[in-house]
Amino acid sequence: MGGAFGIVAVVLLVLLVIAGFAWFRSLIEERARAAEARADKLEELLEEVKDVAWSNRELAPDFATIIIDTIRTNEEVARRRQLP
């Protein structure tokens, strides 16, 4: 009887460890998806700001140029980081 109890306890412990691992992994994946979604939204916002600056450049040409150049410079730096 004691041997069967030990086996059941080990099996339950293994199942708990697997369940805990799966839970933590799903939590990490969920956070990664949320971070990707946030990054996508920020990229869309940045593109919108660039478009607004370009379409309204006659109101403040120097300011629009600064905004557009800053965004493009950061995009180029990000692209360079992605290259192998």
N, C-alpha and C positions, 0 to 999 in steps of 0.2 A: 504494500500500500504506500509506503514511504517513497519507493522508487518512482511510482506513477505520479505522486504528488510533485516530486522534484522535476520530472519531465514536463508536467503541465505548467509548473512555475517558470521553467526555462522558456517554454514555448510562449507563454504569456509575456514574459519579459522581452523576448525577441519581437513579438508583435507590437508591443508598446514602443520599442525603439524604432521599429520601421514606421509606425504611425507618427511618432514624433518627428522623425526625419522627413517624412512626406509633408507634414504640416509646415515645418520650417521652410522646406523647399518651395511649397506653394506660396507661402508668405513672401519669400524673396522674389519669386516670379511675379507676384502681384505688384510688389513695389517697383520692380523693373519695368513692368508694363505702364504703371502710373508715371514713372519718370520719363519714359519714351513719349507718352501722350502729352505730358507737360512740355517736353522739348519741342514736339511738333507744333503745339499751340504757340510757343514762343517764337519759333521760326516763322510761322504764319503772321504773327504780330509784327515781327521785324520786317518782313516783306511788305506788309501793309504800310508801315511807317516809311519805308523807302519809297513806295509808290506815292504816298501823300506828299512827301518832301519833293519828289520829282514833279508831280502834277501842280504843286503850288510854288514852284521855284521862282516865279515872277514876283511873288510877295516878299520873299527874303532870299535872294539868290545866294548870298554868302552862307547863310544858315543852312539852306537846302544842300549846298555843296558839301558842307562839313558833315552833315548827317549821312549823305549818300556815300561819301568817301570813307567815313568811319565804318559804316556797315560793310562796304566792299572789302576794305582792308582786313576786317575781322573774318570775313568769309574766306578770303585768300589764305589767311593764316590757318584756319580750320582745315581747308582743303590740303594744305601742305602737310599738316599733321597726319592726315589719313593716308598719304602716299607711303608705300612700303620702302 
